Amino acid sequence: MTQQNPASRRPGLACAVAALSAALVLAPAASAAADTSTATATAVDVKALGTAAVSTGVSSADNTGEPPATVVSPAPLTALPGQNLVTGGVMAQHARAGSDGTSAACAGVLSSGGSLSVGSTGECTRSGTATGGVVLTLVPALGLVPATQVRADAIVSSCTARSDGTAVPKVQLVGAGVYVGTVKTFDLTALLAAGTTSVTVPGVATLGLAATSTSGGKATATALTVKLLSGALDAQIATVSCGQNVRVMPTPALPLQGLPLAAGFLAVAGVVAHRRGLLTREALKAVVRR
C-alpha cells in the first residue's frame, strides 16, 4: 500500500481553507442590485361634464437601476383640442428616473416662448421672459360682460425623490391672478405666499393652490385645481409625482444565517490542518482572524 506524504496533501487542503476564507470575506458584498426610481408629469388634465377627459397625457419614467437614466420629454403643446379652459400658453412636461435611485419631474403651463427642463441632478429649470401668456378661461365673455380668467406668467410644479426616502414637492405660481376683464380681483401669487391654499371666485369657481404631499418617500404636487361651481368642469394644472424609489440591498452569495456555521468550520479545519503539518502557524492565525 502506498502511503501518501503529508506534504503532498498540503496544497489541496490549504487551498480549500483559503478558498472558504475568501468566500466568507466576499460573501456579504456579492450580487449587488441597483436602486429603482420612478416619476410622472402631466401639464393639463381637464374633465368636463358630459365629455371625455382631455389631457396632455402622462409622461412616466421608470428605471430598474440600469444606466442610462430614463428621460421622457415630449414636445411642448401650444393648444389642447377638446377643451375650453386653457386658452393661452405653452404646455410642457418632463419626467426623469435615474439609475442611482433618484427621480425628478416638472410640468406646467408657460407664457409664449417659455420652456421647462429637468437636469441630471433633478432641478427644474424654467426659461423664457414673456409675461401674462398663461390664460385659463373660467367664464367666456358674453356681450358686454367681460371674461373671468386666471392669467399668469407661469404655473409650474416639480418634485424630486431619492431611494433613501427623501422626497420634495415644489410649486410656482408666477404672476398669477384672477381677472374680470382687465381688473385683477385676486392675486393668487400673493395669496399663496401668505399661506392661502383655496380661493373661491364668487359665482364662478373654486381654485385650489399648491396641493402638495409627501409620504413614504413619494412626493406629489398639483399647482392649480379648477372646479367650476356649476359642476361642469374639474381640472388640474401642473401635476407631478416622484417616487416611491426603492433601495435594494445587496444579496450575499452565502446566506447571512450560514456565516457563523461556515466560520466555525473554517476555524476547526484550520486547527486540524495545522496539527497535521498542512498549515503553518502564520497561516492558521490568518484563518482564525477572519
C-alpha positions as CSV (number, residue, x, y, z in Angstrom):
1,M,0.0,0.0,0.0
2,T,1.3,3.4,-1.0
3,Q,1.5,5.9,1.9
4,Q,0.8,9.5,0.9
5,N,3.3,12.0,2.1
6,P,1.5,14.7,4.3
7,A,3.4,17.3,2.4
8,S,1.8,16.2,-0.8
9,R,-1.7,16.8,0.7
10,R,-0.7,20.3,2.0
11,P,-1.6,22.3,-1.2
12,G,-5.1,20.7,-1.6
13,L,-6.3,21.3,2.0
14,A,-4.6,24.6,2.3
15,C,-6.2,25.8,-0.9
16,A,-9.6,24.6,0.3
17,V,-9.2,26.5,3.6
18,A,-8.0,29.6,1.8
19,A,-10.9,29.4,-0.7
20,L,-13.5,29.2,2.1
21,S,-11.9,32.0,3.9
22,A,-12.0,34.2,0.8
23,A,-15.7,33.3,0.3
24,L,-16.5,34.4,3.8
25,V,-14.9,37.7,3.2
26,L,-16.5,38.4,-0.2
27,A,-19.9,36.8,0.5
28,P,-21.7,39.9,2.0
29,A,-20.8,42.1,-1.0
30,A,-21.8,39.7,-3.8
31,S,-24.8,40.0,-6.1
32,A,-25.3,43.8,-5.5
33,A,-28.5,45.3,-7.0
34,A,-29.2,48.9,-8.0
35,D,-32.0,51.1,-6.6
36,T,-35.1,51.7,-8.6
37,S,-36.8,55.0,-9.4
38,T,-40.0,56.4,-10.9
39,A,-41.6,59.8,-11.8
40,T,-44.6,61.2,-13.7
41,A,-45.7,64.5,-15.1
42,T,-48.9,66.0,-16.6
43,A,-49.2,69.6,-17.7
44,V,-53.0,69.7,-18.1
45,D,-55.9,67.4,-17.2
46,V,-59.5,68.6,-17.9
47,K,-62.6,66.7,-17.1
48,A,-65.7,68.5,-18.4
49,L,-69.3,67.3,-17.7
50,G,-70.7,65.2,-20.5
51,T,-67.4,64.9,-22.4
52,A,-64.4,62.7,-22.3
53,A,-61.4,63.8,-20.2
54,V,-58.9,65.9,-22.2
55,S,-55.2,65.7,-21.1
56,T,-51.7,66.3,-22.3
57,G,-51.1,62.7,-21.2
58,V,-48.9,61.3,-18.5
59,S,-45.1,61.4,-19.1
60,S,-43.9,58.4,-17.0
61,A,-40.3,57.5,-16.4
62,D,-39.1,54.3,-14.6
63,N,-35.7,52.8,-14.0
64,T,-34.7,49.5,-12.5
65,G,-31.2,50.7,-11.7
66,E,-29.6,50.2,-15.2
67,P,-27.9,53.2,-16.8
68,P,-28.5,55.4,-18.6
69,A,-31.3,57.5,-16.9
70,T,-34.8,57.2,-18.3
71,V,-35.9,60.6,-19.6
72,V,-39.4,61.3,-21.0
73,S,-39.7,64.7,-22.5
74,P,-42.5,65.1,-25.1
75,A,-42.6,68.2,-27.4
76,P,-44.5,71.1,-25.7
77,L,-48.0,71.9,-26.9
78,T,-49.5,75.3,-27.7
79,A,-53.1,74.1,-28.0
80,L,-55.1,71.3,-26.5
81,P,-58.2,70.5,-28.6
82,G,-61.4,69.4,-26.9
83,Q,-61.4,71.8,-24.0
84,N,-62.1,75.5,-23.4
85,L,-60.2,76.1,-20.2
86,V,-56.6,76.6,-21.3
87,T,-56.9,79.2,-24.0
88,G,-53.3,80.6,-23.9
89,G,-49.9,79.3,-23.0
90,V,-47.3,76.6,-23.7
91,M,-47.9,73.2,-22.0
92,A,-44.7,71.2,-21.1
93,Q,-44.0,68.2,-19.0
94,H,-40.8,66.1,-18.3
95,A,-40.0,63.1,-16.1
96,R,-36.6,61.6,-15.3
97,A,-35.7,58.4,-13.5
98,G,-32.1,57.9,-12.7
99,S,-30.2,54.6,-12.4
100,D,-28.9,55.8,-9.0
101,G,-32.3,55.7,-7.1
102,T,-33.1,59.4,-7.9
103,S,-36.1,60.8,-9.8
104,A,-37.5,64.1,-10.8
105,A,-40.4,65.6,-12.7
106,C,-41.5,69.0,-13.9
107,A,-44.8,70.1,-15.6
108,G,-46.7,73.3,-16.2
109,V,-48.1,76.0,-18.5
110,L,-45.8,78.9,-19.5
111,S,-46.1,82.1,-21.4
112,S,-45.3,82.1,-25.1
113,G,-41.7,81.0,-25.8
114,G,-41.2,79.5,-22.4
115,S,-39.8,76.1,-21.7
116,L,-39.1,73.6,-18.9
117,S,-36.2,71.2,-18.4
118,V,-35.1,68.7,-15.8
119,G,-31.4,68.5,-15.1
120,S,-29.3,65.5,-14.2
121,T,-29.4,66.5,-10.5
122,G,-33.2,66.9,-10.6
123,E,-33.5,70.6,-10.8
124,C,-36.5,72.0,-12.7
125,T,-35.4,75.0,-14.9
126,R,-37.9,77.4,-16.3
127,S,-36.8,79.7,-19.2
128,G,-38.5,82.5,-21.1
129,T,-39.1,86.1,-20.4
130,A,-42.7,86.6,-21.7
131,T,-45.4,87.5,-19.2
132,G,-49.1,87.1,-18.9
133,G,-49.2,84.4,-21.6
134,V,-50.9,81.7,-19.5
135,V,-54.7,82.1,-19.8
136,L,-57.3,79.9,-18.2
137,T,-60.8,81.0,-19.1
138,L,-63.3,80.3,-16.3
139,V,-66.2,82.2,-17.9
140,P,-66.0,83.4,-21.5
141,A,-67.0,87.0,-22.4
142,L,-70.7,87.4,-23.2
143,G,-71.9,90.5,-24.8
144,L,-70.8,93.4,-22.6
145,V,-69.8,91.1,-19.7
146,P,-66.1,90.5,-19.8
147,A,-64.5,87.1,-19.4
148,T,-63.4,85.8,-16.0
149,Q,-59.9,84.3,-16.3
150,V,-56.8,83.1,-14.5
151,R,-53.8,84.8,-16.0
152,A,-50.1,84.1,-15.2
153,D,-46.6,84.2,-16.4
154,A,-46.2,80.5,-15.4
155,I,-47.9,77.8,-13.4
156,V,-45.4,75.0,-12.6
157,S,-45.0,72.0,-10.3
158,S,-41.8,70.0,-9.8
159,C,-40.6,67.3,-7.4
160,T,-37.5,65.1,-6.6
161,A,-37.2,61.8,-4.7
162,R,-34.4,59.5,-3.6
163,S,-34.2,55.9,-2.6
164,D,-33.2,57.0,0.9
165,G,-36.8,58.2,1.4
166,T,-36.1,61.9,0.7
167,A,-38.9,63.5,-1.4
168,V,-39.6,67.2,-2.1
169,P,-42.5,68.8,-4.0
170,K,-42.5,72.4,-5.2
171,V,-45.0,74.7,-6.8
172,Q,-44.5,78.0,-8.7
173,L,-47.4,80.4,-9.4
174,V,-45.6,83.3,-11.2
175,G,-47.5,86.5,-11.7
176,A,-50.8,84.6,-11.3
177,G,-54.1,86.3,-10.7
178,V,-57.9,86.2,-11.3
179,Y,-59.1,88.8,-13.7
180,V,-62.6,90.0,-14.7
181,G,-61.8,91.8,-17.9
182,T,-58.7,93.9,-17.1
183,V,-59.4,94.1,-13.4
184,K,-57.4,91.8,-11.1
185,T,-59.8,90.5,-8.4
186,F,-57.4,88.0,-6.7
187,D,-53.6,88.0,-6.6
188,L,-53.0,84.2,-6.5
189,T,-49.2,84.6,-6.2
190,A,-49.6,86.8,-3.1
191,L,-52.3,84.6,-1.6
192,L,-50.1,81.5,-1.9
193,A,-47.2,83.3,-0.4
194,A,-49.4,84.2,2.6
195,G,-50.4,80.5,3.1
196,T,-53.8,80.5,1.3
197,T,-54.5,77.3,-0.5
198,S,-58.1,77.7,-1.6
199,V,-59.8,80.7,-3.3
200,T,-63.5,80.9,-4.2
201,V,-64.3,83.2,-7.1
202,P,-67.9,84.2,-6.3
203,G,-70.5,82.5,-8.5
204,V,-67.8,81.0,-10.7
205,A,-65.2,78.6,-9.4
206,T,-63.1,77.2,-6.5
207,L,-59.4,77.3,-7.1
208,G,-57.0,75.1,-5.2
209,L,-53.5,76.4,-4.8
210,A,-50.3,74.3,-4.5
211,A,-51.7,70.9,-3.4
212,T,-48.6,69.0,-2.2
213,S,-47.9,65.9,-0.2
214,T,-45.0,63.8,1.0
215,S,-45.5,60.3,2.3
216,G,-43.5,57.1,2.3
217,G,-40.7,58.5,0.1
218,K,-43.2,59.8,-2.5
219,A,-43.8,63.4,-3.4
220,T,-46.8,64.8,-5.3
221,A,-47.8,68.3,-6.4
222,T,-50.5,70.0,-8.3
223,A,-50.0,73.7,-8.9
224,L,-53.6,74.7,-9.5
225,T,-57.0,72.9,-9.4
226,V,-60.1,74.5,-11.0
227,K,-63.6,73.4,-10.1
228,L,-66.5,75.3,-11.6
229,L,-69.3,75.8,-9.1
230,S,-71.7,74.6,-11.7
231,G,-70.0,71.2,-11.7
232,A,-69.4,71.5,-15.4
233,L,-65.6,71.3,-15.2
234,D,-62.9,69.9,-13.0
235,A,-59.2,70.5,-14.0
236,Q,-55.7,70.0,-12.7
237,I,-52.9,72.2,-13.9
238,A,-49.2,71.0,-13.5
239,T,-49.3,67.7,-11.7
240,V,-46.2,65.7,-10.9
241,S,-45.1,62.7,-8.7
242,C,-41.7,61.4,-7.7
243,G,-41.1,58.1,-6.0
244,Q,-41.5,55.9,-4.2
245,N,-38.0,54.9,-5.1
246,V,-36.8,51.6,-3.6
247,R,-33.4,50.9,-2.1
248,V,-32.4,47.4,-3.0
249,M,-29.9,45.8,-0.5
250,P,-27.1,43.6,-1.8
251,T,-27.8,39.8,-1.7
252,P,-25.0,37.8,-0.1
253,A,-23.5,35.0,-2.1
254,L,-23.6,33.0,1.2
255,P,-26.8,33.5,3.3
256,L,-26.1,35.5,6.3
257,Q,-27.6,32.9,8.7
258,G,-24.9,30.5,7.4
259,L,-21.9,32.6,8.1
260,P,-21.4,31.6,11.8
261,L,-21.5,27.9,10.9
262,A,-19.1,28.4,8.0
263,A,-16.8,30.5,10.1
264,G,-16.7,27.8,12.8
265,F,-16.0,25.1,10.3
266,L,-13.2,27.2,8.9
267,A,-11.6,27.6,12.3
268,V,-11.7,23.9,13.1
269,A,-10.4,23.0,9.7
270,G,-7.5,25.4,10.2
271,V,-6.6,23.9,13.5
272,V,-6.7,20.3,12.2
273,A,-4.6,21.3,9.2
274,H,-2.0,23.0,11.4
275,R,-1.7,20.0,13.7
276,R,-1.1,17.7,10.8
277,G,1.6,20.0,9.5
278,L,-0.5,21.1,6.5
279,L,-0.8,24.7,7.6
280,T,1.8,27.0,9.0
281,R,1.3,28.8,12.3
282,E,1.2,32.1,10.4
283,A,-1.5,30.8,8.0
284,L,-3.5,29.5,10.9
285,K,-3.5,32.9,12.6
286,A,-4.7,34.5,9.4
287,V,-7.6,32.0,9.1
288,V,-8.7,32.4,12.7
289,R,-8.6,36.2,12.4
290,R,-11.2,36.0,9.6
